[in-house]
Amino acid sequence: MKIKIAVIGSADFCERTRQLTSARTDIELNSYVYEEPQQAPDLIRSLTPCDVLFFSGSLPYLYAKEALENVPIPSVHLKQDETEFAVTLLHLALQRSLDLKRISIDVRSKQNIESVLSDLNCTTERPFVHILQDNEPIQAIIAFHKQLALQQKTDMAITSVHAVHEQLQQQNIPAMKMIDPESSILRTIELAKQQAILHKSNSAQIAVGIVKNNDCTLDTAPITEMIASILQAHWEKQNRTFTLFTTMGNIEQALKRNDFLSAYQQLFGKAKLAFGCGETIIEATENAQFALDFIHQNDDHSFYVLDSDKKMHGPFPETGVAIEMKVNDPALVAMAEKTKLSPANVSKLLSFSHSRQTKQFTAHDLALYLNVSRRTAERTLKKLVDFNYAKIIGEEMAYKQGRPRSLYELNLPTYL
């Protein structure tokens, strides 16, 4: 299965990355192009389903850091190192005869420059260096290079930011873009792929939930069944205890849903809830029991998740963030108006997209998640396909006989 990588960067960077990976069949790149790195957060809100984000540098990554808190997939960014500066210096040496002291440069870390110059036994000449700051406006970077050029202290500006390079050139200030080595780009692409695979593996890890009734006279079965449905879990009952079998990914997505948190609140005073995950059902069950014992010992009214590394997550729902069952974003408002789907259903579709470890799905998968009939799910999908919010990408045979089932893929801004 291909790993979908969303590349966030300048047009030149996205095109170069596409060319470097054009022969690969194990990944698929989707480009999200900005004119300035400050636009990165807006691009995140327009992402369609993908497995990992790849930022062209630290600046767009830092601008997007707050928006990334709501994105349930990993992200990586191309990091500057000595290689980038050394390749750029080599290019200057081959193409131009410039003194280092007549160059201005902006970088994330001055140490990278010092390391290269030290290796070259350069003890005197140093360029003018500007250290890039978090969320720094590009006008400040432009002003640094421009002032030195106008004072005739420099003959060339080297910048790490594509938008700075373009604006300096428009003002007739000699400038060049720091060269991103091919090896660095490919290495970061491989890191992005591995991060996506690891995330999928962790999300697919076995998880067990335990719902233990506090009072045998109270019937918590309807609430537990509701929770199991949201978690897409199989459940069993023994005496006053329900055991739910699901995955860590389903738990992570449920924690963001209002209907799950609302169902849990109905258990207050009636039952305790705890989750554990692990490589096996036995390990996950032991971790869930440990989390349940922790709740009992602390007389806690929250629930916790004990992961396979024995790290306790919680308390929930205090730390959980639910998805609002309303639509405020213009893109989703337009989607609701075009498809005539309710705001709640639009929000559920976003939640369904988040919950999938694979991007392809059938009408049956959607019906199970929404707890509706297959025919209702098919009508919903037809509306989405008609307005290009979903597409049919193939078919699968569920059984040896019978009509093939269409495979769909969503095409909507997933991480609003």
matplotlib code that plots the C-alpha trace (Angstrom):
import matplotlib.pyplot as plt

x = [0.0, 1.3, 2.1, 0.5, 2.8, 1.5, 4.4, 4.1, 6.5, 7.3, 6.4, 10.1, 10.5, 7.4, 8.3, 11.9, 10.6, 8.2, 11.0, 13.3, 10.6, 8.9, 10.1, 9.0, 5.9, 5.8, 4.8, 2.4, 3.2, 0.4, 1.8, 0.4, 2.1, 2.6, 3.9, 5.1, 5.8, 3.2, 0.5, 1.4, -1.4, -4.0, -2.7, -3.0, -6.7, -7.2, -5.5, -7.2, -6.6, -2.9, -0.6, 2.2, 3.1, 6.5, 7.4, 10.1, 11.9, 11.8, 10.1, 6.8, 6.9, 7.1, 4.4, 2.1, 3.0, -0.2, -2.4, -0.6, -2.0, -5.3, -3.7, -3.7, -0.9, 2.9, 4.9, 8.5, 10.5, 13.7, 16.4, 19.3, 22.7, 26.4, 25.7, 23.3, 25.8, 28.8, 26.9, 26.0, 29.6, 30.8, 28.3, 29.6, 33.2, 32.5, 30.2, 31.5, 34.5, 33.1, 34.7, 32.9, 33.0, 31.0, 28.1, 25.0, 23.2, 20.2, 20.2, 18.5, 21.8, 25.1, 26.9, 26.4, 28.3, 31.1, 31.5, 32.0, 34.4, 36.4, 36.7, 38.0, 40.5, 39.0, 40.0, 39.4, 36.7, 33.1, 29.8, 27.2, 24.8, 21.1, 19.7, 16.1, 13.7, 10.5, 7.5, 9.8, 8.1, 10.0, 10.1, 12.7, 14.8, 14.6, 15.5, 18.7, 20.0, 18.8, 20.4, 23.8, 23.5, 22.5, 25.4, 27.6, 28.9, 27.8, 27.8, 25.4, 22.5, 22.0, 18.6, 16.9, 13.5, 12.2, 9.9, 12.8, 14.8, 12.0, 11.5, 15.2, 15.5, 12.5, 14.4, 17.5, 19.5, 21.8, 20.5, 20.5, 18.5, 20.3, 20.7, 18.8, 21.0, 19.2, 20.4, 18.8, 15.4, 15.4, 16.5, 13.6, 11.1, 12.2, 11.9, 8.3, 7.5, 8.8, 7.0, 3.7, 4.2, 5.0, 1.9, -0.2, 1.3, 0.7, -2.9, -3.6, -2.3, -4.7, -6.7, -8.9, -11.5, -13.0, -16.3, -16.9, -20.3, -20.3, -23.9, -25.4, -28.9, -28.0, -28.1, -25.2, -25.5, -27.2, -24.5, -21.7, -23.2, -23.2, -19.6, -18.6, -20.4, -18.4, -15.2, -16.1, -15.4, -16.4, -17.6, -18.2, -19.9, -19.0, -20.8, -20.7, -17.8, -17.9, -14.7, -14.3, -11.9, -10.8, -7.6, -5.6, -6.5, -10.2, -9.7, -7.7, -10.5, -13.3, -11.6, -12.4, -16.0, -18.9, -21.1, -18.4, -17.8, -21.5, -21.9, -19.1, -20.7, -23.8, -21.6, -20.8, -21.6, -22.6, -19.4, -15.6, -13.9, -10.3, -8.3, -5.1, -3.2, -0.4, 1.1, -1.3, -4.8, -3.3, -0.9, -3.7, -6.1, -3.4, -2.8, -6.5, -6.8, -3.8, -5.5, -8.8, -7.0, -5.3, -8.8, -10.1, -7.1, -7.4, -11.3, -11.1, -14.2, -12.1, -10.8, -7.2, -5.4, -2.3, -0.2, 2.2, 5.1, 3.4, 2.7, -0.6, -2.6, -5.3, -7.3, -10.1, -12.4, -10.7, -7.8, -10.0, -11.0, -14.3, -15.2, -18.0, -21.2, -21.5, -19.9, -18.2, -15.4, -16.3, -15.1, -17.4, -20.3, -20.0, -19.9, -23.0, -24.9, -23.9, -24.5, -27.5, -25.9, -26.5, -23.6, -23.6, -23.1, -20.4, -18.6, -19.1, -17.6, -14.5, -14.3, -14.7, -11.8, -9.6, -10.4, -9.3, -5.8, -6.3, -7.8, -9.9, -13.3, -16.6, -20.2, -20.4, -17.5, -19.2, -22.5, -20.9, -19.2, -22.3, -24.6, -26.9, -28.1, -25.9, -28.4, -28.2, -24.4, -24.6, -26.9, -24.5, -21.5, -23.4, -23.8, -20.1, -19.1, -21.4, -19.7, -16.2, -15.9, -15.2, -14.2, -14.5, -11.0, -11.8, -13.7, -13.2, -14.8, -16.1, -17.0, -16.4, -19.8, -21.8, -21.5, -18.2, -18.2, -17.0, -14.0, -14.1, -11.6, -12.6, -11.5, -12.3, -10.3, -9.8, -7.9, -10.0]
y = [0.0, 3.4, 6.0, 9.3, 12.2, 15.8, 18.1, 21.7, 24.1, 26.5, 25.6, 25.0, 22.7, 20.7, 20.2, 19.2, 16.7, 15.3, 14.8, 13.1, 10.6, 10.1, 6.5, 5.4, 3.2, 3.0, 6.6, 9.2, 12.9, 15.5, 19.1, 22.0, 25.2, 28.4, 31.8, 32.6, 30.2, 32.0, 30.4, 26.9, 26.8, 27.6, 24.8, 22.3, 23.2, 22.3, 18.9, 15.9, 12.5, 11.6, 9.6, 12.1, 15.8, 16.9, 20.5, 22.1, 23.6, 24.6, 28.0, 26.7, 23.9, 26.4, 28.6, 25.5, 24.1, 25.3, 24.0, 20.6, 20.0, 19.1, 16.8, 13.2, 12.1, 12.6, 15.4, 15.9, 18.9, 19.2, 20.2, 22.4, 20.8, 21.3, 19.5, 22.2, 25.0, 23.1, 22.4, 26.0, 27.1, 24.7, 26.1, 29.6, 28.5, 26.9, 29.6, 32.9, 34.3, 35.9, 36.6, 35.1, 38.4, 39.9, 37.5, 37.7, 34.5, 33.5, 30.1, 28.3, 27.6, 29.4, 26.3, 24.6, 27.4, 27.4, 23.6, 23.8, 26.8, 25.0, 21.9, 24.1, 25.7, 29.1, 31.2, 34.8, 35.4, 35.1, 36.0, 38.2, 35.8, 36.2, 33.5, 32.7, 33.0, 31.1, 32.7, 35.5, 37.7, 37.4, 41.2, 41.2, 38.7, 40.8, 43.9, 42.2, 41.3, 44.5, 46.9, 45.2, 45.3, 49.0, 49.8, 48.0, 45.6, 42.5, 41.3, 38.3, 37.3, 33.6, 32.8, 29.7, 31.1, 31.0, 34.0, 36.1, 35.1, 36.1, 39.5, 40.3, 39.6, 41.8, 44.6, 43.9, 42.7, 39.8, 36.7, 32.9, 30.2, 27.9, 24.6, 21.6, 18.6, 15.7, 13.3, 15.4, 15.5, 11.8, 11.0, 13.1, 11.5, 8.1, 9.4, 10.6, 7.2, 5.4, 7.7, 7.0, 3.3, 3.5, 5.6, 3.1, 0.3, 2.0, 3.0, -0.6, -2.0, -4.1, -2.3, -3.6, -1.7, -2.7, -1.4, -2.6, -2.1, -0.6, -1.6, -5.0, -3.4, -0.9, -1.9, -0.4, -2.6, 0.0, 2.6, 0.0, -1.1, 2.5, 3.0, -0.3, 0.9, 4.2, 2.3, -0.3, -2.8, -6.4, -6.9, -9.6, -9.7, -11.7, -11.0, -7.2, -6.6, -5.8, -6.3, -4.3, -5.4, -2.6, -0.8, 2.1, 4.2, 3.8, 5.0, 8.0, 9.0, 8.3, 10.7, 13.5, 12.7, 14.3, 11.2, 9.1, 11.6, 12.0, 8.2, 8.0, 10.7, 8.5, 5.9, 8.4, 6.7, 3.5, 2.0, 2.5, 2.5, 1.9, 1.0, -0.8, -1.6, -4.0, -6.4, -9.1, -9.4, -10.7, -7.8, -5.3, -6.9, -6.8, -3.1, -2.3, -4.1, -2.1, 1.2, 0.1, -0.7, 2.7, 4.4, 2.4, 3.2, 6.9, 6.9, 8.7, 9.5, 9.8, 7.1, 6.3, 4.6, 2.5, 2.0, -0.8, 1.2, 1.3, 5.0, 6.2, 8.7, 10.8, 11.7, 11.7, 13.4, 16.4, 16.2, 15.2, 17.5, 16.7, 17.4, 20.0, 18.8, 22.1, 23.6, 27.0, 26.7, 28.2, 25.1, 22.8, 25.3, 25.1, 21.3, 21.1, 23.5, 21.6, 18.1, 19.0, 17.0, 18.1, 19.7, 16.7, 14.4, 16.5, 16.4, 12.6, 12.3, 14.2, 11.9, 8.8, 10.1, 10.5, 7.0, 5.2, 3.7, 3.1, 5.8, 3.4, 2.3, 0.8, 1.9, -0.9, 0.5, 3.9, 2.4, 0.6, 3.8, 6.0, 3.2, 3.6, 1.2, 0.5, 2.2, 5.4, 5.3, 4.8, 7.8, 9.9, 8.7, 9.5, 13.1, 13.3, 11.9, 14.2, 17.2, 15.8, 15.3, 11.6, 9.5, 5.9, 4.4, 0.7, -2.4, -5.3, -8.7, -9.4, -13.0, -15.5, -14.7, -11.5, -8.0, -6.3, -3.4, 0.0, 1.4, 5.0, 7.7, 11.0, 14.3, 16.8, 19.1, 16.6, 18.6, 21.7]
z = [0.0, -0.9, 1.8, 1.0, 1.8, 1.8, 0.8, 2.1, 0.5, -2.4, -6.0, -6.8, -3.8, -4.4, -8.1, -7.2, -4.7, -7.2, -9.8, -7.2, -6.3, -9.7, -10.1, -6.7, -6.4, -2.6, -2.0, -3.4, -3.1, -2.9, -3.1, -1.1, -2.4, -0.5, -1.7, 1.8, 4.7, 6.9, 4.7, 6.0, 8.7, 6.0, 3.8, 6.7, 6.9, 3.2, 3.4, 2.0, 3.7, 3.8, 6.0, 6.9, 6.4, 4.9, 5.4, 3.1, 6.1, 9.7, 9.1, 7.6, 10.2, 13.0, 11.6, 11.4, 14.8, 16.5, 13.7, 13.9, 17.4, 15.7, 13.1, 14.1, 11.8, 12.0, 10.4, 9.5, 8.1, 6.1, 8.6, 7.7, 8.4, 7.4, 4.0, 2.8, 3.6, 2.2, -1.1, -1.4, -0.8, -3.4, -5.9, -5.2, -5.6, -8.9, -10.3, -8.7, -7.1, -3.9, -0.6, 2.4, 4.2, 1.3, 1.7, 3.9, 4.9, 7.0, 8.7, 11.6, 13.4, 13.1, 14.3, 10.9, 9.2, 11.8, 11.5, 7.7, 7.9, 10.6, 8.5, 5.6, 8.0, 7.4, 10.4, 9.4, 6.8, 8.0, 6.3, 7.8, 9.5, 10.5, 12.8, 11.8, 14.7, 15.4, 13.6, 12.3, 9.6, 6.3, 6.0, 8.9, 6.9, 3.8, 5.7, 7.0, 3.5, 1.9, 4.4, 4.0, 0.2, 0.1, 2.4, -0.1, 2.5, 0.6, -3.0, -2.5, -0.2, 0.5, 2.0, 3.3, 2.5, -1.1, -0.6, 0.6, -2.4, -4.8, -3.2, -3.1, -6.7, -7.5, -5.7, -7.9, -4.9, -5.9, -4.1, -4.3, -2.5, -0.2, -2.0, -0.5, -1.2, -3.0, -0.4, 2.4, 0.6, 0.0, 3.5, 4.9, 2.5, 3.8, 7.4, 6.6, 5.2, 8.3, 10.6, 8.7, 8.9, 12.7, 13.3, 11.4, 13.4, 16.7, 15.8, 14.7, 18.1, 20.0, 22.7, 25.4, 27.4, 30.7, 32.0, 35.5, 37.0, 40.5, 41.4, 40.3, 40.3, 37.6, 33.9, 32.0, 29.0, 26.7, 27.5, 27.1, 23.7, 22.6, 23.6, 21.8, 18.7, 18.6, 19.2, 16.5, 19.2, 19.9, 23.4, 26.0, 29.4, 32.4, 35.7, 36.2, 33.8, 30.1, 28.0, 24.8, 22.0, 19.6, 18.4, 19.8, 16.7, 17.4, 21.0, 19.8, 17.5, 20.0, 22.5, 20.0, 19.6, 21.6, 21.4, 23.0, 25.8, 26.3, 26.6, 29.1, 31.2, 31.6, 33.4, 36.2, 39.5, 37.7, 36.4, 35.9, 32.5, 31.7, 28.5, 27.9, 24.7, 23.8, 21.2, 22.3, 23.8, 27.0, 27.3, 26.5, 29.0, 31.7, 31.0, 31.1, 34.4, 35.8, 34.7, 36.3, 39.6, 39.4, 39.1, 42.1, 44.3, 43.6, 43.7, 40.4, 38.3, 35.1, 32.8, 31.7, 28.9, 29.7, 26.6, 25.7, 27.1, 30.5, 30.1, 31.6, 29.5, 31.1, 33.0, 30.4, 29.5, 31.1, 28.6, 25.7, 22.9, 21.2, 17.6, 17.5, 15.8, 14.0, 10.9, 11.1, 8.5, 5.1, 3.2, 5.3, 5.1, 1.3, 1.5, 3.6, 1.3, -1.9, -0.6, 1.6, 4.4, 8.0, 9.9, 12.3, 9.3, 7.9, 11.2, 11.4, 7.9, 9.1, 12.2, 9.9, 7.8, 10.9, 12.1, 8.9, 8.9, 5.2, 3.0, 0.9, 2.2, 1.1, 1.7, 4.2, 6.2, 6.3, 7.3, 10.2, 11.4, 11.1, 12.4, 9.4, 6.7, 3.7, 1.5, 3.5, 3.3, -0.4, -0.8, 1.3, -0.9, -4.1, -2.9, -2.1, -5.4, -7.3, -5.8, -5.9, -2.2, -2.8, -5.7, -6.7, -7.0, -7.7, -6.7, -4.3, -4.2, -0.7, -1.5, -4.2, -5.6, -5.7, -7.1, -6.5, -4.0, -5.0, -3.2, -2.3, -1.2, 0.5, -1.0, 1.6, 4.0, 6.7, 9.4, 9.7]

ax = plt.figure().add_subplot(projection="3d")
ax.plot(x, y, z, "-o")
ax.set_aspect("equal")
plt.show()
